[in-house]
Amino acid sequence: MKNKVEKKTIDWYGKPVMVPFDCAIYLDREMEIANRFTGQKCKMPGYAGAVYDTIIGAEQFEDWDTVRAGLDWFKEYFAEQYMVVLD
């Protein structure tokens, strides 16, 4: 049985944002990510890029709970970027 991982809250320009799981948050304010299959790119905040990287890593380890949590979070908060890099 997996231990429940605490969600991390970060301060994004004075607004608290909760990421779906504990992950290393990039200090960069914005980053560009390319879809690994199509090469199409989009920009997103560093913390969204950290969530993206965690999703991709979780896929490699078949940690589907983490993948699902990250995908659901992206759909809710970054739908446009989700359609570019994760759909």
FINU-166063 format. One record per atom (N, C-alpha, C): atom name; residue in one letter; y negated, z negated, x negated. Coordinates in steps of 0.1 Angstrom, whole numbers. Atoms other than C-alpha are relative to their C-alpha. Layout:
+------+-----+-------+-------+-------+
! atom ! res !    yy !    zz !    xx !
+------+-----+-------+-------+-------+
!   CA !   a !     Y !     Z !     X !
...
+------+-----+-------+-------+-------+
This chain:
+------+-----+-------+-------+-------+
! atom ! res !    yy !    zz !    xx !
+------+-----+-------+-------+-------+
!    N !   m !    12 !     0 !    -8 !
!   CA !   m !     0 !     0 !     0 !
!    C !   m !   -12 !     0 !    -9 !
!    N !   k !    12 !    -1 !     8 !
!   CA !   k !   -34 !     9 !   -13 !
!    C !   k !   -10 !   -11 !     3 !
!    N !   n !    11 !     9 !    -3 !
!   CA !   n !   -62 !   -15 !   -17 !
!    C !   n !   -12 !     7 !     5 !
!    N !   k !    12 !    -6 !    -5 !
!   CA !   k !   -93 !    -8 !     3 !
!    C !   k !   -11 !     0 !   -10 !
!    N !   v !    11 !    -1 !    10 !
!   CA !   v !  -121 !     4 !   -19 !
!    C !   v !   -13 !    -1 !     7 !
!    N !   e !    13 !     2 !    -6 !
!   CA !   e !  -156 !    -8 !   -12 !
!    C !   e !    -8 !    13 !    -2 !
!    N !   k !    10 !   -11 !     1 !
!   CA !   k !  -182 !    18 !    -4 !
!    C !   k !   -12 !    -4 !    -7 !
!    N !   k !    12 !     3 !     8 !
!   CA !   k !  -212 !    20 !   -26 !
!    C !   k !   -13 !     4 !     7 !
!    N !   t !    13 !    -4 !    -6 !
!   CA !   t !  -248 !    20 !   -13 !
!    C !   t !    -9 !     2 !   -12 !
!    N !   i !    10 !    -3 !    11 !
!   CA !   i !  -274 !    36 !   -35 !
!    C !   i !   -14 !     2 !     7 !
!    N !   d !    13 !    -2 !    -5 !
!   CA !   d !  -311 !    38 !   -32 !
!    C !   d !    -5 !    14 !    -4 !
!    N !   w !     4 !   -14 !     2 !
!   CA !   w !  -322 !    74 !   -27 !
!    C !   w !   -14 !     2 !     4 !
!    N !   y !    14 !    -2 !    -3 !
!   CA !   y !  -360 !    77 !   -29 !
!    C !   y !    -4 !   -11 !    11 !
!    N !   g !     4 !    11 !    -9 !
!   CA !   g !  -363 !    43 !   -11 !
!    C !   g !     8 !     0 !    13 !
!    N !   k !    -9 !     0 !   -12 !
!   CA !   k !  -336 !    51 !    15 !
!    C !   k !    14 !    -3 !    -4 !
!    N !   p !   -14 !     3 !     4 !
!   CA !   p !  -302 !    34 !    13 !
!    C !   p !     9 !    10 !     6 !
!    N !   v !   -11 !    -9 !    -4 !
!   CA !   v !  -273 !    58 !    14 !
!    C !   v !    13 !    -5 !    -4 !
!    N !   m !   -13 !     5 !     3 !
!   CA !   m !  -237 !    48 !    16 !
!    C !   m !     9 !    11 !    -3 !
!    N !   v !   -10 !   -10 !     4 !
!   CA !   v !  -212 !    70 !    -2 !
!    C !   v !    14 !    -5 !     6 !
!    N !   p !   -12 !     4 !    -7 !
!   CA !   p !  -177 !    71 !    13 !
!    C !   p !    10 !    -8 !    -8 !
!    N !   f !    -9 !     8 !     8 !
!   CA !   f !  -160 !    54 !   -16 !
!    C !   f !    -7 !    -3 !   -13 !
!    N !   d !     6 !     4 !    12 !
!   CA !   d !  -167 !    38 !   -49 !
!    C !   d !     3 !    11 !   -10 !
!    N !   c !    -1 !   -10 !    10 !
!   CA !   c !  -174 !    65 !   -75 !
!    C !   c !   -12 !    -1 !    -9 !
!    N !   a !    11 !    -1 !     9 !
!   CA !   a !  -195 !    71 !  -105 !
!    C !   a !   -12 !     8 !     5 !
!    N !   i !    12 !    -7 !    -6 !
!   CA !   i !  -230 !    81 !   -93 !
!    C !   i !    -8 !     6 !   -11 !
!    N !   y !     8 !    -7 !    11 !
!   CA !   y !  -248 !   107 !  -114 !
!    C !   y !   -15 !    -4 !     2 !
!    N !   l !    14 !     4 !     0 !
!   CA !   l !  -283 !    97 !  -123 !
!    C !   l !   -10 !    12 !     3 !
!    N !   d !     9 !   -12 !    -3 !
!   CA !   d !  -296 !   133 !  -119 !
!    C !   d !    -4 !     0 !    14 !
!    N !   r !     5 !    -1 !   -13 !
!   CA !   r !  -317 !   138 !   -89 !
!    C !   r !     5 !    12 !     8 !
!    N !   e !    -5 !   -12 !    -7 !
!   CA !   e !  -303 !   172 !   -81 !
!    C !   e !    10 !     7 !   -10 !
!    N !   m !    -9 !    -7 !     9 !
!   CA !   m !  -274 !   193 !   -94 !
!    C !   m !     5 !    12 !     8 !
!    N !   e !    -5 !   -12 !    -6 !
!   CA !   e !  -259 !   227 !   -87 !
!    C !   e !    15 !     1 !    -2 !
!    N !   i !   -15 !     0 !     1 !
!   CA !   i !  -222 !   230 !   -79 !
!    C !   i !     4 !    14 !     5 !
!    N !   a !    -6 !   -13 !    -4 !
!   CA !   a !  -202 !   263 !   -76 !
!    C !   a !    13 !    -2 !     7 !
!    N !   n !   -13 !     0 !    -6 !
!   CA !   n !  -173 !   268 !   -53 !
!    C !   n !    10 !     5 !   -10 !
!    N !   r !    -9 !    -3 !    10 !
!   CA !   r !  -143 !   269 !   -75 !
!    C !   r !     8 !    13 !     3 !
!    N !   f !    -7 !   -12 !    -3 !
!   CA !   f !  -128 !   299 !   -57 !
!    C !   f !    -9 !    12 !     1 !
!    N !   t !     9 !   -12 !    -3 !
!   CA !   t !  -158 !   321 !   -47 !
!    C !   t !   -11 !     1 !   -10 !
!    N !   g !    12 !     0 !     9 !
!   CA !   g !  -184 !   311 !   -73 !
!    C !   g !   -13 !    -2 !     6 !
!    N !   q !    12 !     2 !    -7 !
!   CA !   q !  -210 !   307 !   -46 !
!    C !   q !    -5 !   -14 !    -4 !
!    N !   k !     6 !    13 !     5 !
!   CA !   k !  -235 !   279 !   -57 !
!    C !   k !    -9 !    -5 !    11 !
!    N !   c !    10 !     6 !    -8 !
!   CA !   c !  -256 !   254 !   -39 !
!    C !   c !    -5 !   -13 !    -8 !
!    N !   k !     6 !    12 !     6 !
!   CA !   k !  -278 !   224 !   -49 !
!    C !   k !     2 !   -12 !     9 !
!    N !   m !    -1 !    13 !    -7 !
!   CA !   m !  -273 !   188 !   -39 !
!    C !   m !    -4 !   -11 !    -8 !
!    N !   p !     3 !    12 !     8 !
!   CA !   p !  -283 !   153 !   -49 !
!    C !   p !    12 !    -4 !    -9 !
!    N !   g !   -10 !     5 !     9 !
!   CA !   g !  -264 !   138 !   -78 !
!    C !   g !    11 !    -8 !     6 !
!    N !   y !   -10 !     8 !    -7 !
!   CA !   y !  -247 !   113 !   -56 !
!    C !   y !    10 !     8 !     8 !
!    N !   a !    -9 !    -9 !    -8 !
!   CA !   a !  -233 !   141 !   -34 !
!    C !   a !     9 !     7 !   -10 !
!    N !   g !    -8 !    -6 !    11 !
!   CA !   g !  -221 !   158 !   -66 !
!    C !   g !    11 !    -9 !    -4 !
!    N !   a !   -10 !    10 !     4 !
!   CA !   a !  -203 !   126 !   -75 !
!    C !   a !    11 !    -1 !    11 !
!    N !   v !   -10 !     0 !   -11 !
!   CA !   v !  -186 !   126 !   -41 !
!    C !   v !     9 !    12 !    -1 !
!    N !   y !    -8 !   -12 !     2 !
!   CA !   y !  -176 !   162 !   -46 !
!    C !   y !    10 !    -1 !   -11 !
!    N !   d !    -9 !     1 !    12 !
!   CA !   d !  -161 !   155 !   -80 !
!    C !   d !    12 !    -9 !     4 !
!    N !   t !   -11 !     9 !    -4 !
!   CA !   t !  -141 !   126 !   -65 !
!    C !   t !     9 !     6 !     9 !
!    N !   i !    -9 !    -8 !    -9 !
!   CA !   i !  -128 !   148 !   -37 !
!    C !   i !    10 !     9 !    -8 !
!    N !   i !    -8 !    -9 !     8 !
!   CA !   i !  -116 !   174 !   -63 !
!    C !   i !    10 !    -8 !    -8 !
!    N !   g !    -9 !     8 !     7 !
!   CA !   g !  -100 !   147 !   -84 !
!    C !   g !    11 !    -6 !     8 !
!    N !   a !   -10 !     6 !   -10 !
!   CA !   a !   -83 !   131 !   -54 !
!    C !   a !    10 !    10 !     4 !
!    N !   e !    -9 !   -11 !    -4 !
!   CA !   e !   -68 !   165 !   -45 !
!    C !   e !    11 !     1 !   -11 !
!    N !   q !   -10 !    -1 !    11 !
!   CA !   q !   -51 !   166 !   -79 !
!    C !   q !    10 !   -11 !     0 !
!    N !   f !    -9 !    11 !    -1 !
!   CA !   f !   -35 !   132 !   -73 !
!    C !   f !     6 !    -2 !    14 !
!    N !   e !    -5 !     0 !   -14 !
!   CA !   e !   -27 !   140 !   -37 !
!    C !   e !    -4 !   -13 !     7 !
!    N !   d !     5 !    12 !    -7 !
!   CA !   d !   -48 !   110 !   -25 !
!    C !   d !    -8 !     6 !    12 !
!    N !   w !     6 !    -7 !   -12 !
!   CA !   w !   -54 !   125 !     9 !
!    C !   w !   -10 !    -8 !     8 !
!    N !   d !    10 !     8 !    -7 !
!   CA !   d !   -72 !    95 !    23 !
!    C !   d !   -14 !     1 !    -6 !
!    N !   t !    13 !    -2 !     7 !
!   CA !   t !   -99 !    98 !    -3 !
!    C !   t !    -6 !    14 !     3 !
!    N !   v !     5 !   -14 !    -3 !
!   CA !   v !  -101 !   136 !     2 !
!    C !   v !    -6 !     0 !    14 !
!    N !   r !     5 !     0 !   -14 !
!   CA !   r !  -105 !   131 !    40 !
!    C !   r !   -13 !    -7 !     2 !
!    N !   a !    12 !     8 !    -1 !
!   CA !   a !  -131 !   104 !    37 !
!    C !   a !   -12 !     8 !    -6 !
!    N !   g !    10 !    -7 !     6 !
!   CA !   g !  -151 !   126 !    13 !
!    C !   g !    -4 !    13 !     8 !
!    N !   l !     3 !   -12 !    -8 !
!   CA !   l !  -148 !   158 !    34 !
!    C !   l !    -8 !    -4 !    13 !
!    N !   d !     7 !     4 !   -12 !
!   CA !   d !  -158 !   139 !    66 !
!    C !   d !   -15 !    -4 !    -3 !
!    N !   w !    13 !     4 !     4 !
!   CA !   w !  -188 !   124 !    47 !
!    C !   w !    -9 !    13 !    -2 !
!    N !   f !     7 !   -13 !     3 !
!   CA !   f !  -199 !   159 !    35 !
!    C !   f !    -4 !     7 !    13 !
!    N !   k !     3 !    -7 !   -13 !
!   CA !   k !  -196 !   174 !    70 !
!    C !   k !   -11 !    -7 !     7 !
!    N !   e !    10 !     8 !    -8 !
!   CA !   e !  -218 !   146 !    84 !
!    C !   e !   -14 !     1 !    -7 !
!    N !   y !    13 !     2 !     7 !
!   CA !   y !  -245 !   144 !    56 !
!    C !   y !    -5 !    13 !    -7 !
!    N !   f !     4 !   -13 !     7 !
!   CA !   f !  -244 !   178 !    38 !
!    C !   f !     8 !    11 !     5 !
!    N !   a !    -8 !   -11 !    -6 !
!   CA !   a !  -229 !   203 !    62 !
!    C !   a !    -2 !    13 !    -6 !
!    N !   e !     3 !   -13 !     6 !
!   CA !   e !  -246 !   233 !    46 !
!    C !   e !     7 !     1 !   -14 !
!    N !   q !    -6 !     0 !    13 !
!   CA !   q !  -233 !   223 !    11 !
!    C !   q !    15 !     0 !     2 !
!    N !   y !   -14 !     0 !    -3 !
!   CA !   y !  -199 !   216 !    26 !
!    C !   y !     6 !    14 !     2 !
!    N !   m !    -4 !   -13 !    -4 !
!   CA !   m !  -197 !   251 !    40 !
!    C !   m !     1 !     9 !   -13 !
!    N !   v !     1 !    -8 !    12 !
!   CA !   v !  -205 !   265 !     5 !
!    C !   v !    11 !    -4 !   -10 !
!    N !   v !    -9 !     4 !    11 !
!   CA !   v !  -183 !   244 !   -19 !
!    C !   v !    13 !    -6 !     5 !
!    N !   l !   -12 !     6 !    -4 !
!   CA !   l !  -156 !   228 !     2 !
!    C !   l !     7 !     6 !    12 !
!    N !   d !    -7 !    -6 !   -12 !
!   CA !   d !  -148 !   249 !    33 !
!    C !   d !     8 !    12 !    -4 !
+------+-----+-------+-------+-------+
